[in-house]
Amino acid sequence: MTPRRAPAADERQRDAERSKQQLLDAAVIEFGARGFSGARVSEIATRAGVNKQLISYYFGGKQGLYQAVTERWRAGEPALAEPAATLGELVAAYARESQAQPDLARLLVRQGVDQDTSAGDEAEQSTRFQQVLADIRHRQSNGELAPDLDPAYTTLALFAMSAAPITFPQIARALGLDPDSKTFTDQYADQLIRLVAHLAS
């Protein structure tokens, strides 16, 4: 009988990375459905198909996993905004991302609805959104936003608009729209670009 070969270091690394990604993907769904406080690490591990002890091993526990989920989103956010030349295109890009990653959008909404601060990332969120606000102010100075519009209130409204099909699918359907259709995302993004263009000075 041939003895079992121990996995090479690069194989172990690939397995570890695969397990981490599976846990992150599963965590987005669980946190989005139940919020940080309601999420169960056992459910995340089961959904990921791995031992729940790996959550502590790789992320230091539930809070570390939650922070890793948000960090993965923030790491990809600059690439999301780069192609956006106009404010409308930027809002449309966020809308497309919300449709592409609905569980992540639900996670952010759940955090707000539950007013859950137990995840402990308020300082990082504040820093991030202050950067977003600075960009909106810069765009306003360049004429993309009328001078009588408050940048902070406008930023809040634009984020709500980008996530509206995820947060209010029932209203979309009541309006005769189908947020699950193949054409909806492109049509909604186009309408957002047109709508935001009307906010210019």
C-alpha positions in Angstrom: 0.0 0.0 0.0 1.4 3.4 -1.0 1.8 5.7 1.9 -0.2 8.9 1.8 1.8 11.9 0.6 1.7 15.0 2.9 0.5 18.0 1.0 3.2 20.4 -0.3 3.4 23.9 1.2 1.9 25.5 -1.9 -1.0 23.0 -1.8 -1.7 23.8 1.9 -1.6 27.5 1.0 -4.1 27.1 -1.8 -6.4 25.1 0.5 -6.1 27.8 3.2 -6.9 30.5 0.7 -9.9 28.5 -0.6 -11.2 28.0 2.9 -10.9 31.7 3.7 -12.7 32.7 0.6 -15.5 30.2 1.3 -15.9 31.5 4.8 -16.0 35.1 3.5 -18.6 34.3 0.9 -20.7 32.4 3.4 -20.3 35.2 6.0 -21.6 37.9 3.6 -24.8 35.9 3.3 -25.2 35.1 7.0 -24.4 38.7 8.1 -26.7 40.1 5.4 -29.6 37.9 6.6 -29.2 38.2 10.3 -26.9 41.1 11.1 -23.7 40.9 13.1 -25.4 40.1 16.4 -27.8 37.5 15.0 -25.3 35.7 12.8 -24.0 32.3 14.0 -20.5 31.1 13.2 -21.8 27.6 13.0 -24.1 28.5 10.2 -21.3 30.3 8.4 -19.0 27.3 8.7 -21.8 24.9 7.5 -22.6 27.1 4.5 -18.9 27.3 3.7 -18.4 23.5 4.2 -15.5 23.9 6.6 -14.9 23.3 10.3 -16.1 26.3 12.4 -12.8 26.3 14.3 -11.2 27.7 11.1 -13.1 31.0 11.8 -11.1 31.5 14.9 -7.9 30.2 13.3 -8.0 32.4 10.2 -9.9 35.5 11.5 -9.7 35.4 15.3 -13.4 34.9 15.7 -16.7 36.4 14.5 -15.8 40.0 14.8 -12.5 39.4 12.8 -14.5 37.6 10.1 -16.9 40.5 9.9 -14.1 43.0 9.6 -12.5 40.8 6.9 -15.7 41.0 4.9 -15.9 44.7 5.1 -12.2 45.1 4.3 -12.6 42.9 1.2 -15.4 45.3 0.0 -13.3 48.4 0.8 -10.3 46.9 -1.0 -12.3 46.5 -4.2 -14.1 49.9 -3.9 -11.4 52.0 -5.6 -11.6 49.9 -8.7 -15.3 50.3 -8.7 -15.1 54.1 -8.7 -12.1 54.4 -11.1 -14.0 54.1 -14.4 -16.7 56.6 -13.2 -16.0 59.9 -15.0 -19.2 61.6 -13.8 -21.1 61.6 -10.6 -24.0 59.9 -12.3 -21.7 57.1 -13.5 -20.3 56.7 -10.0 -23.8 56.3 -8.6 -24.6 53.9 -11.4 -21.4 51.9 -10.6 -22.5 51.5 -7.0 -26.0 50.4 -8.2 -24.5 47.8 -10.5 -22.4 46.5 -7.6 -25.4 46.3 -5.3 -27.2 44.2 -7.9 -24.1 42.0 -8.4 -23.6 41.5 -4.7 -27.0 41.8 -3.1 -26.0 40.0 0.1 -23.3 42.6 0.7 -25.8 45.4 0.2 -28.2 43.7 2.6 -25.4 43.4 5.1 -24.9 47.2 5.1 -28.6 47.8 5.2 -29.0 45.3 8.1 -26.3 47.1 10.0 -28.2 50.4 9.7 -31.7 49.0 10.4 -30.4 47.1 13.5 -28.3 50.1 14.6 -25.8 47.5 15.5 -22.5 48.9 16.6 -21.1 45.6 18.0 -19.0 45.0 14.9 -16.8 47.9 16.0 -16.0 49.5 12.7 -17.5 52.9 13.1 -14.1 54.7 12.9 -13.2 53.0 9.7 -16.7 53.8 8.2 -16.4 57.4 9.2 -13.0 57.7 7.6 -14.2 56.1 4.4 -17.3 58.3 4.1 -15.4 61.4 4.8 -13.3 60.6 1.8 -16.5 60.0 -0.2 -17.9 63.4 1.0 -14.6 65.1 0.0 -15.0 63.7 -3.5 -18.6 65.0 -3.7 -17.5 68.4 -2.6 -14.8 68.4 -5.2 -17.3 67.4 -7.9 -19.7 70.2 -6.6 -16.9 72.7 -7.1 -16.5 71.5 -10.6 -20.2 72.0 -11.4 -21.5 68.4 -11.1 -23.7 69.3 -8.2 -25.8 72.5 -7.8 -24.4 74.9 -5.2 -27.7 75.0 -3.2 -27.4 71.2 -2.6 -25.8 70.1 0.7 -23.1 67.5 -0.2 -23.6 65.4 2.9 -27.4 65.1 2.5 -26.9 64.5 -1.2 -24.4 61.8 -0.6 -26.8 60.0 1.7 -29.6 60.2 -0.8 -27.3 58.9 -3.7 -26.2 55.9 -1.6 -29.9 55.1 -0.9 -30.7 55.4 -4.6 -27.9 53.0 -5.6 -29.2 50.3 -3.2 -32.9 50.9 -3.7 -33.7 47.8 -5.8 -32.2 45.7 -3.0 -33.8 47.5 -0.1 -37.2 48.0 -1.8 -37.7 45.3 -4.3 -41.4 45.2 -3.4 -41.8 48.8 -4.3 -40.0 48.2 -7.6 -42.5 45.4 -8.4 -45.5 47.5 -7.3 -44.3 50.1 -9.9 -44.3 47.5 -12.6 -40.5 46.9 -12.6 -38.8 43.6 -12.3 -35.5 44.0 -10.3 -34.7 40.3 -11.0 -34.8 40.7 -14.8 -31.7 40.6 -17.0 -32.3 44.1 -18.3 -33.2 45.8 -15.1 -29.7 46.6 -13.9 -28.6 48.3 -17.1 -31.9 50.2 -17.4 -31.7 51.4 -13.8 -28.1 52.4 -14.1 -28.9 54.4 -17.2 -31.8 56.2 -15.4 -29.5 57.0 -12.4 -27.0 58.6 -14.8 -29.7 60.7 -16.3 -31.3 61.6 -13.0 -28.0 62.7 -11.3 -27.1 64.8 -14.3 -30.2 67.0 -13.4 -28.5 67.7 -10.0 -25.8 69.7 -11.7 -25.6 73.5 -11.6 
